[in-house]
Amino acid sequence: MPTKAKIKPYKEIDSDVLTLVEEEAYQLRIGENPDDIDLDAIDKISVWDKSVKVEENGYYWKGEPFITKGKLPANDKPLVVELFCGCGGTSLGFELAGFEIAIGCDIHQPSINTFKTNHPNVSTVLGDVRKVNPKSFLQLLDGRQVDVLIGGVPCQGFSLNNRKRHEDDERNLLYKEFIRFVKALKPKVVVLENVSGMKSTGDFVKTIEKDLSLAGNMKVKSKLLFAPDYGVPQSRTRLVFVGIRDGEEFDFSEIKKTHGPETKKPYVTVKDAIGDLPSLKPNEIITKYKKEPFSEYQKQMRKNLKDDKLTNHKAPNHPKEVIEKIKNTKPGTPMYPKFKQRIRLAWDIQSPTQVSGGIRPQFQFGHPLDNRGLSIRERCRLQSFPDNFIVSGGIVQGRVQTGNAVPPLLAKAVALAIKKYI
């Protein structure tokens, strides 16, 4: 039976205000705007000490798992369950490839709210996966077999963007929870993804391949995939594990590249991705498109809109000194000398890897033309989320969600290759 929570889950807070830090050990004061933090001074604080336990996101659900049962449609599409689903980038990619999403599970309240908004018929489980009994999933599936179990195990402990990464980070062992569900649900296919940094953190890749293979009666292999090869306007590399039950080995060469030197299409640039979106001043919100799409990518992102409403396109509310910092930064170069990954974007490049809020839950990239950070819609575009995908939770939590997500077009390419094995 669905678990009843004593406290209602997350309600959307459209604000730049946090009460707890997103990923690292820096404590925001209540009411503090993260974009007001002086990054030139923050490196003097010992936030990178690996002996200091990383604080958790203040929007993590601490109670018993809160389960909301959806309604599975009666069709013959392959059925997908996703653990550590975040806002649903991987699920969306599988959905675009013709799969049916049955369940999404995550601890982050705004992410589950976003997941449910964009998959209204899906069952959701809000809570720490370590507290979740797989039998509750079986009840939500109404007796149907899981075809694919997917999971984006939390990656901060492996991430090359995390200066506190180390192999003993407790988040690195959450893959064992994924294995627990593999044993219980017995999916035909498993897909596990993480950041490329896992390759250089301990011996985790071989261990995960071995443990997953034993748990699922399959041969699990992994490969690094470069997101721009699949139409994503972002230089993002993900490590993907795939296993097929009962002995058949997955052939990674069947994941077909759509862009780049091996194809007829060039990589998608920042201008191709966001050049049609309206210009914004700091703290301005615009809800209508002002230009027609002028690239194939923009047309793809706007394809399934039911009306002409533009969502999630609000600029951060920067103080004057931050506006000046962006204004005086040449496109394509770092805004802060100590934080090389925080650049002002240029029109003719791919975006660097988006992370979940930057060094803090701040803006990570400056706009190529406007003197501001990116809106959540622009961050969605750089991740290949279409414009009909609505992100809940305001700018700060939107950054967390879009930074943690798997690009849907990358997930779609993987899903299409997997389909022949089911």
MIZALUM-958897 format. One line per 3 residues: their letters; for each residue x, y negated, z negated of N, C-alpha, C. Coordinates in steps of 0.05 Angstrom, whole numbers. Each point is the difference from the previous one (the first is absolute). Last residue first. Layout:
N
a = X,Y,Z,X,Y,Z,X,Y,Z  ...;
end
This chain:
422
iyk = 299,126,534,-23,5,-17,-21,15,16  84,-36,33,6,22,-18,-24,8,-17  3,-75,62,1,25,15,5,24,-17;
kia = 0,-91,-35,-27,10,7,1,27,14  76,-58,-27,-9,21,-18,-25,14,9  35,-77,45,18,23,4,-8,24,-16;
lav = -47,-81,-10,-5,11,27,18,24,5  14,-49,-80,-26,15,-1,-6,13,27  75,-58,-8,5,25,-14,-25,17,1;
aka = -8,-86,35,18,16,17,6,27,-13  -50,-62,-50,-16,10,22,18,18,18  41,-48,-70,-16,23,-10,-16,13,22;
llp = 45,-79,21,20,21,-5,-15,25,-10  -52,-76,10,8,10,26,22,22,-2  -31,-45,-80,-20,18,12,8,12,27;
pva = 69,-30,-80,-13,-12,24,-19,20,13  19,3,-105,12,12,24,-14,-14,24  8,-49,-99,-14,16,19,17,12,22;
ngt = 21,-64,-76,2,29,-6,-11,18,22  -5,-96,6,28,7,-2,4,30,-5  -87,-39,1,11,1,27,30,8,0;
qvr = -44,-9,-84,-12,21,16,12,2,28  28,-70,-59,7,26,-11,-10,23,18  -27,-88,20,29,5,7,9,27,-10;
gqv = -86,-27,-24,1,6,28,29,5,10  -16,-32,-87,-5,29,2,-1,9,29  12,-92,-12,22,15,-13,-4,30,2;
igg = -68,-59,37,26,-1,14,21,17,-14  -103,28,-14,14,-25,1,28,3,11  -71,71,-11,18,-6,-22,15,-26,1;
svi = -37,71,82,-12,-11,-24,22,-8,-19  -9,14,112,17,5,-24,-13,-14,-23  -35,40,101,-3,-21,-20,17,8,-25;
fnd = -8,21,112,8,12,-25,2,-22,-21  -17,-14,94,-25,8,-15,7,14,-26  68,-29,61,-12,-23,-13,-27,7,-13;
pfs = 82,73,11,-17,-17,17,-15,-21,-16  99,43,-22,-28,2,-9,-17,-18,18  99,10,4,-18,12,20,-28,7,-11;
qlr = 77,-50,-39,-1,28,-8,-17,16,19  10,-94,8,27,10,2,2,29,-8  -83,-45,-8,7,2,28,28,12,3;
cre = -30,-20,-86,-14,23,11,8,5,29  32,-78,-42,14,24,-10,-13,26,10  -44,-80,20,26,2,15,16,23,-9;
ris = -78,-17,-47,-7,9,27,25,2,17  7,-36,-86,-3,29,-1,-7,11,27  57,-90,-1,-27,8,-10,0,31,-1;
lgr = 95,-55,-6,-21,13,17,-26,4,-15  68,-83,-23,2,29,1,-23,11,16  37,-100,22,-15,15,-21,8,30,2;
ndl = 6,-84,65,18,0,-23,-15,13,-24  -12,21,110,-11,-15,-23,20,2,-23  27,46,77,-7,-27,8,-10,-17,-23;
phg = 27,94,-9,19,-11,19,-5,-30,7  -22,44,-98,-12,0,27,19,-13,20  36,51,-89,-11,-26,8,-11,3,28;
fqf = 10,80,-77,8,-11,25,-12,-28,4  -16,48,-81,26,11,8,11,-13,25  -67,-28,-89,1,2,29,28,10,7;
qpr = -26,32,-94,1,-26,13,-4,4,30  8,59,-86,-24,-1,17,-2,-27,13  97,28,-17,-22,1,-19,-25,1,17;
igg = 70,11,50,15,4,-24,-18,0,-24  -57,20,80,26,-12,1,15,6,-26  -88,34,25,1,-25,-15,27,-13,0;
svq = -8,92,35,-25,-6,-15,4,-25,-18  50,13,97,0,15,-26,-24,-11,-16  36,5,111,-16,-12,-21,2,17,-26;
tps = 73,-5,83,-18,16,-16,-15,-17,-21  31,-54,85,14,19,-18,-21,16,-16  -29,-39,95,2,-7,-28,18,20,-14;
qid = 16,-20,103,-18,16,-17,3,-9,-29  17,-71,80,12,23,-13,-22,18,-11  -7,-91,43,9,20,19,13,25,-12;
wal = -36,-81,-48,-21,11,18,10,24,15  37,-22,-99,3,-13,27,-20,14,18  5,-14,-114,-2,16,24,5,-17,25;
rir = 43,-12,-98,-21,-13,16,-2,15,26  34,53,-87,7,-18,22,-25,-16,9  43,71,-76,-22,-20,0,6,-21,20;
qkf = 61,70,-21,-23,12,14,-24,-19,1  84,-20,-45,3,-1,29,-24,11,15  26,-45,-94,-20,19,7,-3,1,31;
kpy = 59,-60,-47,4,24,-15,-20,22,8  -2,-89,41,26,13,5,3,27,-15  -93,-42,36,15,-1,-25,26,16,4;
mpt = -58,-10,72,-8,-24,-13,16,-4,-26  31,55,95,-10,1,-28,-7,-27,-12  -10,18,108,22,-1,-20,-12,1,-28;
gpk = -50,-5,84,17,23,3,23,2,-20  -43,-95,21,-13,25,4,20,23,5  28,-85,-59,-2,7,28,-14,27,3;
tnk = -12,-71,-82,12,26,7,-5,5,30  -34,-75,-53,28,-4,6,14,26,7  -93,-2,-25,3,-20,22,29,-2,9;
ike = -22,53,-76,-8,13,25,5,-19,24  15,-36,-85,19,22,4,-6,14,27  -59,-66,-31,24,-12,11,21,22,6;
ive = -79,26,-42,-6,-9,27,25,-11,13  7,21,-90,0,25,17,-7,-7,29  -2,-69,-64,27,8,4,2,26,17;
kph = -86,-36,-27,14,-16,21,28,10,6  -71,72,-36,9,-26,-10,16,-14,22  -76,74,27,28,-5,-7,4,-27,-13;
npa = -76,75,23,-1,-27,-10,28,-7,-11  -31,71,84,7,-3,-29,0,-29,-8  -65,30,80,29,-5,-5,5,-1,-30;
khn = -77,56,58,4,-22,-18,30,-3,-5  -67,67,51,19,-19,12,1,-25,-17  -57,84,-5,26,1,-13,21,-19,11;
tlk = -82,17,66,2,5,-29,29,0,-9  -71,-36,85,28,6,-7,2,3,-30  -85,8,76,10,-8,-26,28,9,-5;
ddk = -67,12,76,25,-16,4,11,-10,-27  -56,94,14,-6,-28,5,27,-15,3  1,93,-9,-28,-2,5,-9,-29,5;
lnk = 97,52,21,-13,-19,-17,-30,-2,7  77,56,38,-25,10,-12,-14,-19,-19  84,-22,51,-17,16,17,-27,7,-12;
rmq = 86,-49,-26,-26,-14,-1,-22,16,13  92,30,-3,-6,-7,-27,-29,-12,-3  36,19,87,-4,25,-15,-9,-6,-29;
kqy = 25,-72,54,-25,11,9,-7,26,-14  84,-38,-17,-21,-16,-12,-28,9,9  75,42,40,-2,7,-29,-22,-16,-13;
esf = 23,-18,89,-15,25,-2,-4,8,-29  8,-104,20,17,23,3,-17,26,-2  -36,-89,-9,16,-2,24,20,23,3;
pek = -103,-34,-50,25,17,-2,15,-1,26  -59,-84,-28,-4,26,11,26,16,-4  -25,-81,-67,13,7,25,-10,27,9;
kyk = -28,-38,-82,0,-24,17,13,4,27  -56,56,-88,22,0,19,-2,-26,17  -38,6,-102,-7,3,28,25,0,18;
tii = -2,-15,-97,-17,24,4,-9,4,28  80,-51,-69,-15,-2,25,-14,26,5  55,-59,-85,-12,25,9,-16,-7,26;
enp = 87,-45,-65,-22,-3,18,-11,28,8  80,-23,-56,-26,3,-14,-25,-3,18  87,-35,45,0,14,-25,-27,-2,-14;
kls = -7,-7,103,15,-15,-19,1,15,-26  -12,42,103,-11,-6,-27,19,-19,-14  -31,44,106,20,-13,-17,-13,-7,-26;
pld = -41,82,59,1,-29,-4,22,-9,-18  9,88,63,-14,-7,-24,3,-30,-6  42,51,73,-27,-10,6,-15,-9,-25;
gia = 90,40,0,0,-26,14,-27,-11,6  35,86,-44,-15,-20,-15,-3,-27,14  42,83,40,-16,9,-22,-18,-21,-11;
dkv = 65,-15,70,-21,18,10,-20,7,-22  75,-49,-26,-19,-17,15,-22,17,12  69,45,-45,-16,-16,-19,-21,-17,15;
tvy = 31,84,56,14,-21,-15,-19,-14,-20  11,103,51,-19,-22,-6,15,-20,-18  49,66,73,-9,-2,-28,-17,-24,-3;
pkk = 0,40,98,20,-11,-19,-11,0,-28  -26,71,81,-9,-23,-15,22,-11,-19  2,81,55,-4,-22,19,-8,-26,-14;
tep = 63,80,-46,-27,-3,11,0,-23,20  75,23,-55,-7,26,12,-28,-1,12  38,-76,-47,16,6,24,-7,26,13;
ght = -78,-47,-59,29,1,-2,14,10,25  -102,28,-39,14,-25,6,30,4,-2  -63,71,-16,-16,-16,18,14,-26,9;
kki = 22,109,-39,6,-29,-2,-16,-15,21  -24,98,-47,7,-15,24,4,-29,-5  6,98,-50,-9,-27,-8,10,-19,22;
esf = 25,90,4,-27,-4,10,-12,-26,-10  86,35,-27,1,-13,27,-27,-4,12  15,46,-84,-1,-29,-2,2,-14,27;
dfe = -38,98,-32,20,-11,19,-2,-30,0  -26,83,-75,-8,-24,14,23,-10,17  -21,104,-29,17,-23,-6,-8,-24,17;
egd = -51,95,-42,6,-16,24,15,-25,-7  -32,64,-69,24,7,16,6,-17,24  -75,-3,-71,2,26,13,21,2,22;
rig = -33,-99,-24,-4,25,-16,4,25,18  49,-97,12,-23,14,11,-2,27,-15  49,-105,-18,0,29,-2,-26,12,10;
vfv = 67,-98,-6,-23,14,11,3,30,-4  42,-106,-31,1,29,-3,-26,12,11  57,-100,11,-25,16,2,6,29,-2;
lrt = 42,-107,-17,7,28,0,-25,17,-2  17,-104,42,-12,17,-21,10,29,4  22,-111,30,6,28,3,-12,16,-23;
rsq = -9,-102,54,-6,16,-24,6,29,7  -4,-99,44,22,18,-1,-1,16,-26  -82,-45,60,15,-2,-25,22,21,-1;
pvg = -85,-12,58,19,-23,3,17,-5,-25  -46,92,48,-2,-16,-24,21,-23,2  -15,77,62,-16,-24,5,-4,-18,-24;
ydp = 55,82,8,-29,7,2,-18,-24,1  96,-4,-10,-3,20,22,-29,7,5  28,-57,-74,-3,-14,26,-3,19,24;
afl = 17,36,-91,-27,-10,6,-3,-14,26  65,81,-28,4,-28,2,-26,-13,10  29,95,-57,-15,-11,23,2,-30,-1;
lks = 51,96,-42,-3,-29,-2,-14,-10,26  -11,101,-44,14,-16,19,-6,-29,-5  -13,113,-39,-3,-29,-2,16,-14,21;
kvk = -51,104,-31,23,-15,11,-6,-30,-2  -39,104,-38,-2,-29,0,26,-12,10  -57,96,3,27,-10,3,-2,-30,4;
mng = -69,69,-58,6,-13,26,29,-8,1  -64,26,-76,5,23,18,4,-10,29  -9,-56,-81,-21,1,21,2,24,19;
als = 61,-17,-76,-28,-5,-10,-21,4,21  93,7,22,-8,21,-17,-29,-3,-10  38,-69,52,-1,25,16,-10,23,-17;
ldk = 18,-82,-42,-25,-1,16,-3,25,16  81,-10,-48,-23,3,-18,-27,0,14  80,-15,51,0,27,-11,-25,4,-18;
eit = 16,-86,37,-6,20,21,-2,28,-11  27,-67,-60,-29,-2,7,-7,19,22  91,-4,-25,-16,11,-22,-30,-1,7;
kvf = 62,-40,60,1,30,1,-17,12,-22  5,-94,-1,-12,9,25,0,31,1  42,-47,-74,-29,2,-1,-12,12,26;
dgt = 90,-19,-49,-4,21,20,-29,5,4  46,-97,-30,1,27,-9,-3,20,22  -15,-85,38,-4,0,-29,-1,29,-10;
skm = 4,-33,93,25,-6,-13,-2,-1,-30  -74,18,60,22,16,11,26,-4,-15  -80,-50,-19,0,26,-13,24,17,11;
gsv = -23,-87,36,20,1,-22,0,26,-15  -63,-26,71,24,12,9,21,3,-22  -104,2,-27,18,-19,13,26,15,8;
nel = -91,56,-4,14,-17,-18,19,-18,15  -87,83,8,18,-20,11,13,-16,-22  -56,99,30,10,-17,-22,18,-21,12;
vvv = -77,80,30,16,-23,9,7,-17,-24  -42,107,28,7,-21,-20,17,-21,14  -77,82,29,23,-16,6,5,-19,-23;
kpk = -68,64,-8,14,12,23,26,-14,7  -40,3,-103,-4,-13,26,14,15,23  -22,16,-104,8,17,22,-6,-11,28;
lak = -15,-29,-98,-18,-5,23,6,17,24  52,5,-84,-29,3,-7,-18,-2,25  97,-10,6,-7,26,-10,-30,4,-5;
vfr = 32,-85,25,4,19,23,-8,28,-9  2,-67,-65,-25,-1,16,3,18,25  75,-9,-56,-22,12,-16,-26,1,16;
ife = 74,-46,36,3,29,3,-22,15,-16  6,-93,-8,-9,7,27,1,30,4  37,-33,-77,-29,-2,-2,-12,7,27;
kyl = 92,-8,-5,-8,25,-12,-30,1,-5  45,-78,32,-5,19,21,-9,27,-11  29,-73,-55,-29,2,5,-6,18,24;
lnr = 88,-30,-38,-10,27,-5,-30,4,5  51,-84,6,9,18,20,-11,28,-2  -14,-72,-63,-19,-1,22,9,20,22;
edd = 53,-18,-78,-21,20,-5,-21,1,23  107,-22,6,-25,-16,-2,-23,20,-1  94,23,14,-14,8,-24,-26,-17,-5;
ehr = 64,-14,73,-13,26,4,-16,9,-25  11,-104,30,18,21,-9,-15,26,-1  -10,-117,22,-6,28,8,21,19,-11;
krn = -12,-100,-5,1,17,-24,-5,29,6  -3,-72,65,27,1,-10,3,16,-26  -68,3,86,-1,-1,-29,28,3,-11;
nls = -22,6,93,-6,-27,-8,-2,-3,-30  13,83,43,24,-15,3,-4,-29,-7  -58,85,-40,1,-22,20,26,-14,0;
fgq = -36,74,-57,18,7,21,7,-24,18  -61,-4,-75,24,12,-11,21,7,21  -87,-35,22,18,-21,-10,26,12,-11;
cpv = -83,43,43,27,0,12,20,-19,-14  -97,66,-11,12,-26,-6,30,0,5  -58,66,58,10,0,-28,12,-27,-6;
ggi = -72,31,70,22,-19,0,10,-3,-28  -61,80,56,8,-15,-23,23,-19,4  -81,80,41,21,-20,6,6,-16,-26;
lvd = -49,95,43,4,-14,-25,23,-19,5  -73,57,66,25,-14,-4,0,-14,-27  -71,60,23,18,6,22,27,-13,-4;
vqr = -80,37,-69,17,-23,6,19,8,23  -102,41,-21,29,5,-1,15,-26,7  -102,8,-46,15,-1,25,30,3,-5;
gdl = -73,-5,-68,6,26,11,16,0,26  -24,-81,-49,-25,15,6,6,27,15  58,-75,-38,2,10,28,-24,17,8;
lql = 16,-37,-89,-6,-22,19,0,10,29  23,60,-70,-28,-8,-3,-7,-22,20  89,26,-5,-15,22,12,-30,-6,-2;
fsk = 60,-58,-44,1,-3,29,-17,21,14  13,6,-92,-19,-21,6,0,-7,29  61,63,-34,-27,12,2,-20,-22,6;
pnv = 93,-20,-18,-7,6,28,-28,12,4  30,-69,-79,-3,29,4,-7,6,29  54,-87,-48,-22,9,17,1,30,3;
krv = 63,-61,-46,-23,6,-16,-23,13,16  82,-30,40,8,20,-20,-23,8,-19  -7,-69,66,-3,26,12,8,22,-20;
dgl = -41,-97,-24,26,13,1,-3,29,9  -78,-67,30,13,9,-24,28,11,6  -97,-11,55,16,-22,-11,13,10,-25;
vts = -49,43,91,9,6,-27,19,-21,-9  -83,15,82,25,-11,-10,5,8,-29  -58,27,100,2,2,-29,27,-12,-9;
vnp = -53,-31,92,21,17,-12,-3,1,-30  -50,-54,67,-11,27,-5,19,19,-15  22,-93,28,-22,0,-19,-12,28,-6;
hnt = 90,-47,33,-9,27,4,-24,4,-18  41,-83,0,5,7,28,-7,28,7  -11,-35,-89,-12,-20,18,2,9,29;
kft = 45,50,-67,-29,5,0,-14,-19,19  92,-13,-14,-4,26,13,-30,6,3  26,-76,-49,5,-4,28,-6,26,16;
nis = -3,5,-93,-22,-17,9,2,-5,30  69,46,-42,-23,17,3,-24,-17,9  78,-48,-17,4,18,23,-24,18,4;
pqh = 4,-57,-76,-6,-14,25,3,17,24  24,40,-84,-29,-6,3,-6,-16,25  77,75,-20,-1,-29,3,-29,-9,7;
idc = 31,92,-7,-1,-12,-27,-5,-30,1  -32,82,72,22,-18,-7,-5,-12,-27  -44,69,85,6,-1,-28,24,-18,-4;
gia = -83,35,76,24,-16,-5,4,-3,-29  -58,69,75,6,-10,-27,25,-18,1  -42,34,82,-19,9,-20,4,-13,-27;
ief = 16,-17,113,12,-4,-26,-21,7,-21  18,32,106,-20,-10,-19,13,-2,-27  43,-7,107,-4,16,-25,-21,-13,-17;
gal = 39,-33,87,-23,19,1,-4,18,-23  64,-75,18,8,23,16,-22,21,0  -7,-80,-52,3,-9,28,6,24,19;
efg = -1,16,-93,-27,-5,10,0,-9,29  82,10,-44,-12,26,5,-28,-3,11  43,-78,-27,13,11,23,-11,27,8;
lst = -31,-40,-79,-10,-14,23,12,11,26  32,32,-82,-27,10,5,-11,-14,25  82,-31,-32,3,27,12,-28,11,7;
ggc = 1,-84,-44,13,-1,27,2,27,13  -42,-35,-90,-10,19,20,12,-2,28  16,-41,-93,-24,-12,13,-10,16,23;
gcf = 52,56,-69,3,-29,3,-25,-11,13  23,95,-24,-11,-10,26,6,-30,4  22,84,-60,16,-25,1,-8,-16,25;
lev = -37,90,19,10,-8,-26,18,-25,2  -81,46,67,25,-15,-3,5,-6,-30  -55,70,77,0,-10,-28,26,-15,-3;
vlp = -64,38,90,25,-11,-13,-6,-9,-28  -42,66,89,-5,-14,-25,27,-7,-14  -37,16,108,18,10,-21,-2,-18,-25;
kdn = -86,7,64,26,-13,0,18,12,-22  -95,18,28,21,20,0,28,-12,2  -98,-35,-49,13,2,26,23,20,-2;
apl = -73,-53,-64,-1,27,10,12,0,28  25,-68,-85,-17,4,24,2,28,10  13,-35,-103,14,11,23,-19,3,23;
kgk = 1,-67,-87,-17,18,15,14,9,25  35,-33,-105,-10,-10,25,-19,20,14  34,-22,-108,-5,20,22,-12,-14,24;
tif = 67,-30,-83,-23,-9,14,-5,19,24  60,-6,-100,-6,13,25,-27,-10,11  86,-22,-73,-27,-9,7,-7,9,28;
peg = 73,32,-84,-6,-4,28,-29,-7,5  40,-29,-93,-4,25,13,-7,-4,29  51,-82,-36,-19,18,-12,-1,27,13;
kwy = 54,-78,27,11,15,-22,-19,20,-13  23,-56,98,-23,10,-16,11,18,-22  51,-85,51,-2,29,-1,-22,8,-20;
ygn = 31,-91,20,-25,10,11,-2,30,2  78,-52,-28,-21,-5,-19,-28,9,9  100,43,25,-20,-19,10,-23,-3,-19;
eev = 92,30,-42,-19,10,19,-19,-23,9  109,3,-34,-27,-4,-8,-19,9,22  99,41,-20,-15,-18,17,-28,-3,-9;
kvs = 88,21,-62,-23,13,13,-15,-21,16  106,-3,-22,-25,-13,-8,-23,13,15  91,22,17,-8,11,-26,-26,-11,-10;
kdw = 44,-29,81,-14,25,4,-8,13,-27  12,-106,30,12,20,-18,-15,26,2  -20,-87,41,8,22,17,14,22,-16;
vsi = -32,-88,-31,-24,16,8,8,25,15  43,-81,-58,8,28,4,-24,17,7  19,-107,22,-14,17,-19,7,29,7;
kdi = 30,-70,54,15,-3,-25,-13,18,-21  -36,-13,88,20,21,-1,17,-2,-25  -70,-63,23,-10,24,-12,22,22,-2;
adl = 3,-92,40,8,3,-28,-6,27,-11  -22,-26,89,28,-7,-2,10,4,-28  -92,10,22,16,23,7,30,-5,-2;
did = -90,-42,-47,25,-9,12,18,24,6  -112,-6,-8,24,9,-12,25,-9,16  -95,-12,22,13,-23,-13,27,9,-12;
dpn = -64,59,43,14,-15,20,14,-25,-11  -57,58,-53,26,13,6,16,-16,21  -69,-40,-73,0,7,28,27,12,8;
egi = -51,0,-100,23,-9,17,-4,9,28  -58,20,-77,-6,-25,15,22,-9,18  28,60,-78,-28,0,8,-5,-27,14;
rlq = 99,35,5,-18,-10,-20,-28,0,11  78,70,30,-14,-25,7,-17,-9,-24  90,65,5,-27,-4,-11,-11,-27,8;
yae = 73,78,38,-3,-29,-4,-28,-5,-8  48,86,33,-2,-7,-28,3,-31,-4  -44,53,89,26,-2,-14,-4,-12,-28;
eev = -73,17,64,18,23,2,24,-2,-18  -78,-61,-5,-9,21,18,19,24,0  -24,-68,-86,17,1,24,-9,24,17;
ltl = -71,-48,-64,23,18,-2,15,0,26  -75,-55,-10,7,1,-28,24,19,-5  -36,-68,87,5,27,-11,4,-1,-30;
vds = -42,-63,90,8,2,-28,3,29,-8  -32,-46,83,28,5,1,11,5,-29  -104,20,41,17,-19,-13,29,8,3;
die = -100,39,7,12,-14,23,18,-22,-11  -40,96,-35,8,-26,-11,15,-14,22  -73,90,-12,19,-16,16,5,-27,-14;
kyp = -20,88,-56,-16,-18,16,19,-19,14  12,105,-49,8,-26,11,-22,-16,14  -35,79,-63,25,-5,14,2,-28,11;
kik = -55,25,-90,-4,-1,28,27,-5,14  -8,52,-93,3,-27,10,-4,0,30  -8,80,-46,-13,-18,-19,2,-29,9;
akt = -6,89,65,19,-18,-13,-15,-18,-19  -18,102,45,-11,-26,-7,21,-16,-15  5,85,75,8,-10,-27,-12,-28,-4;
pm = -42,82,63,16,-25,0,5,-10,-28  -12,105,15,-17,-24,0,17,-25,0;
end
